[in-house]
Amino acid sequence: RRYIMSKIIANQIQHTQNGATAFTLPTNDGSANQLLKTDGSGALSFVDSAVGGKILQVVQNSFSTQTALNSASYIDTGLTATITPSATSSKVLIFGFIPVNTSHFATPYRVYGWGFNIVRGSTEIKSGSSTLYYQAINDSDINYTVFARPHHFEYLDSPNTTSATTYKIQAKENDVTAGLTICSNSVTAEMILLEVGV
């Protein structure tokens, strides 16, 4: 015998086998692209479709404008990237590099330091130190010095949002006479953002 129905109304579903678990359906209809998830005890709920451990999107941005950053407090370097996470549970892996050099007329027995942080929007998420890199001048015969190296950065963030989110790198010096410059001669800095589904 065949029965034809246009609608089934129920708050639970269960396999016909004896002792099978009865699953309780959610009371709402969820959001677009969500999936049903069980808690292992028979309760079903809607969850975002992000699959744990997968790279869901990649954003890359570059900056190559030579910029002098003579400041004892953190200021923007100009290197930024923006990502829009697909789920509030996603994490964002931030990494990249920024070319740095200093040049100054050196004073003997003096230490010049500088460092970087990572900011999401206006919130610092990875603090820096102005002594992350430093150079000590202790030879009175040296009156000018140049220091150049790339600064590499990485951080795993939990932004808890599905809105567009901007990350940026800031820099500061412990002595503004150090002459901190990024992207000298238009050497390119890079930032890469990876959305990781969890």
Secondary structure, 3 states (H helix, E strand, C coil): CCCCCCCCCCCEEECCCCCCCEEECCCCCCCCCCEEEECCCCEEEEECCCCCCEEEEEEEEEECCCEECCCCCCEEEEEEEEECCCCCCCEEEEEEEEEEEEEECCCCCEEEEEEEEEEECCEEEECCCCCCEEEEECCCCCCCEEEEEEEEEEEEECCCCCCCEEEEEEEEECCHHHCEEECHHHCCEEEEEEEEEC
